[in-house]
Every structure is written in C-alpha cells, then in structure tokens.
Amino acid sequence: MFHETPGFKSALAIAELIKENGGKVFFFGHCVRNFLFGKPVIKYSLITDIPGKVSGLVLASQVIGHPDLVSTSHDTSNSIDVKFTTKDGTQINVYPFQIKRGFSTLKFPNRQDNVYIRSLLTSTRSIESILYADANSRAFTLDGLYYDPFDFKLYDMFGALDDIRRGILKAVPTNTDGLEKDYEEKLKTNPDLILRSVALASRYNLIVDDRIVSINSDKIEHVKSINNAALQKYLPMCFTSTGLELLTDCGALDALLPELNLYTSFELTDGMDMMDMLDYLNKVLDKIEVFPFYDPALNWAGVLHELGRVVHGEEKCYLKTCAMAKILLEKFGYNSVFIKEVCNLIHYLEYAYSWESFTLTEKLLYLDKMGHLVPKVSKLVFAMTYAKKDFSRSNQNALMIQLYDRYKNNLSKDALVTEEVVRNSFYVDFKPELLTALVKDCKVQQIRGLISNEENAIKYIEKNYILVRRNRRNYTEVTVLD
C-alpha cells in the first residue's frame, strides 16, 4: 500500500517486531489518510494490543541498533507509548488501542484490562471487534481506517472511504444516542476537536458535515480551553481559505485570532490590480498548502506577513510586522526558536523583494545570512507573487534560488579558494566582510565552471575586483567593482 521509502521500511520493521512478540499491529491515522489522499507521508503511526510500557520496553530492547533508526524515546503524552525517529527524519509512533469498557476509555490498560483486550482478539469475535471498539472512541470516520501490513488489508470501520469519495468530513456515528450527542460529548472533554475538524477539512479539501459545524458553533466557548500544545499543532493547519472561512463561521477566529479581522477591510494596491487583502491572503495560503510538506512556521509567516501594513498603513514594514508576530506567537506558547524562525521568514522578504537591485557581493552576503531559510523564503515569495500575478518578481525569486543552490552545493565540497589563498596571493589586508564576499564569489564561479583551479581564481579576482595595482606587498586598500 505504502511507497517503499526508508521511513516505511523502518515502520514495517517495528511492526514485524511487534508481531514476533505476539502482538497485533496496524498502520492508522496520518499515514493511511495521506496515502489515500495522495499526499506525502512524513510520519507513521502504529497501533497495537501490546499495552502500555510493555511494548516500549520490548521494542526498545530489540530495535536499538537498527540501521535506519537514530533515536528512541518513551512519551506518555497523547497516548503515545514509544517514539522512533529514522535517519531521514521520519517519525514513527507506537500507540496502544483505545478501548471503551463501560464508561471509561482504556488508553493504558492494566493487566486485568489487557486480559479483556486479548480476550476480544482471541475470541470467536473477529479482529474487527477491537478495531471497531478503538475507532468508536475516536471522533471522525477518517480516524477509523486501519491497514494490516501483513494481510495487505484495509479496514474501514465507519465508511470513511465513501466519505472520501464524497469529499465530506463526518463524525463517528453511534448505535444508540445518535451523532449529535456523541460528538457533542466528545467535544466537551476534548475541545481540540473544533480545530481538528477544521484542520482536516483544510488539509484534505473536505466539506464539513452540517451537524459538526452546528455543534462547533454552539460549543464555541470550549475553544478557549484548548491548551497551547493543541493550538500549536492544529491552528497552523487551518490556515487556508477553507480553514479561515470555517474558523470565521463557527466563531473560533474571533476567539483566537481577532487580529486577522483587520484584513477584511483593507485593499491591496500592489501589482497590476487592486484586490481585497483577505482575498490576497487566501490565495497566498492556498498556494503554500500546495507545497508537499506541511511547515507550521511557513504557514504562520504566510498569514501574518502583511499584518504590519494593515495596522500601520505602510508598505513593506517587515520589522513592525515581526514585532507584532512575536507578541501573537508568544500568546500561543511558542518557544523562542520557533518565533525567531517565523520573524526571520517575514523579515527576509525585504531581501527577496529587493534581490534584483543587489550586487553579486551583496547577494552572497544575504544568502549567507538567510542560510537554510532561503527555500522557505522562496516558497513564501512564490505564493505572494502568484497571488499578485507579479511575474517579474517571480523571475527574481527563481534567480535567487538558482544562486542559492549553487552556493549551497559548493559548501560540502573542498573549495579551491580559501581566505588564506586570497590573502597570500595578494598580500592584502582585506576587511573581514570583503574577504568573505570574495571567497564566496569565487566559489559561485567555481560552480559555474569559470574557475577550475587556484590560478584561475586569482586571475578572476584580479580582473573583476582589484582596481588599484601597486606593489602587492605594500598596498593595504582594495576597491571592489559593484
């Protein structure tokens, strides 16, 4: 069912270990959904009947040393029993079944509860019994999909495949009380469901069932009790045109991000045509969503990058926008590292939008400053230029990425030109920033094929940079061509 990626092979190896230890194991959640919707799978979730910490201890003792796994950790939050991380960054989480017995949910069963679960599995009742019991404890039909990697069978407990074909998000039905009461009761104890329903609809372009929308609106006061961890997880997933509309309709946007209401009455005059700021923002966010891998920092930068303009009425006031973004993100409990990344993405738009006017030396210095964020800045610029139909800006963005790729690829190679080579060749007391720029420029020319050895590099510098030619051992100032 899944593509033969290193991450999947590692997840399958863990599943085989569970099976060898007498456990039942299935893929479920994100990986099954994303595969069915044709989206990249960046993490795998396994669910097993080996309960609680026992599965973690068994797995950890046998999986340590696996060639594709780089870390193993136990995490009792969110019902996760044990986490694995592969060399390519793929996450693999192992969960115990969530079984309702009476009025309680057995997330971490004790020995007696384990006997109850095992009796379900080994009784004349089929494996569907425990899968149904687990799926019934969850909120949406999309959560009721389980894949057996050994029998190559997909279990659909509540008609999720039909819902996918119809493009609708529905809640798990119940046999006794009906949909509204069941979903409503789950929402009371788990207010995250309001955001999660919007996030799923946004991610997979689904229509939310009217009854879910109605319950979300009636119980919107619960949104204020959502903890920061859930807000950080689900809110950025809602940043699409569909998501913002759903958040607005149920009242969650006013409760969580009233600042975004400023976009509704602001007109954008950049580019060729005048457009409503909210319409522009929706186009930017939808274009970001098209990118293969979900990135919360990029989503936040996309939704906040014009906030300074609507508040201060100034174009390209990126530093003021960063200050506002910092306050908002702190409200949701983000750490300083994440906040810095979002603010840098917004701030670096200033460099990307002025790229054409920079000299080669300045471009190299700015690439060095932006570092690994260059691809993310480029994605944000691409989404913005697409929304504004500003194709000239898009061409500049493409040139920035081309130069970055050449610069980045050369960093891992042995450079023909070093600071020592430049200093010894000219006996010049270069200023540090100038020396760094010269070396980077030579590396770029090396990638272009114009420099193939140290002698060519020296000739290139002499021809393009050195204007004052005196005795090499005596002069101390160097002028560079812009």
Number of C-alpha atoms within 10 A of each C-alpha: 12 12 11 8 12 16 24 21 15 24 27 19 15 22 25 17 18 21 15 10 13 11 18 18 26 23 22 22 18 17 22 22 21 16 14 13 12 10 16 13 21 18 20 22 19 24 26 21 22 25 24 23 18 11 22 22 14 14 20 19 10 12 19 12 11 13 10 17 22 14 16 18 13 16 15 14 8 8 15 21 25 23 19 24 20 22 14 13 14 19 21 25 20 27 28 24 27 26 23 16 12 7 6 10 15 20 19 21 21 12 11 9 15 17 12 14 23 16 13 17 19 10 11 9 11 11 14 14 16 21 22 17 19 22 25 21 19 16 22 22 23 28 23 25 24 24 20 16 16 12 7 9 12 16 20 20 22 22 15 23 18 12 16 18 8 11 15 18 24 24 22 24 18 14 7 8 9 11 16 16 14 17 23 19 11 15 19 13 10 16 23 23 24 25 25 20 25 30 26 21 23 24 20 17 17 20 19 19 14 12 14 21 18 14 17 28 19 13 16 16 13 19 23 12 10 15 13 13 12 15 19 15 15 21 23 22 24 25 28 28 19 21 27 20 17 26 25 17 15 20 19 22 20 14 14 17 13 12 14 16 13 13 20 12 10 16 15 19 13 12 14 9 9 12 16 14 19 21 15 20 23 21 19 26 27 20 19 24 21 12 12 11 12 16 14 18 17 22 23 22 25 28 19 21 25 22 21 21 18 20 15 11 11 12 13 17 18 23 16 16 23 25 12 17 24 17 11 17 18 13 11 16 14 16 10 12 8 15 21 15 15 25 24 18 27 26 22 20 18 14 17 22 15 11 19 16 10 14 12 18 19 15 21 23 18 17 20 16 12 18 12 12 16 21 15 16 24 21 19 26 25 23 25 23 19 17 20 21 16 15 13 9 22 19 13 18 22 14 14 20 17 12 17 21 15 16 21 17 11 16 11 8 9 8 15 17 22 17 16 10 15 20 13 10 14 19 15 17 15 17 11 10 10 15 18 17 19 21 23 24 22 23 25 22 17 21 17 12 9 14 20 13 12 17 12 16 23 17 12 17 17 15 11 11 15 15 12 13 9 9 9 12 11 11 14 13 11 15 10 14 11 10
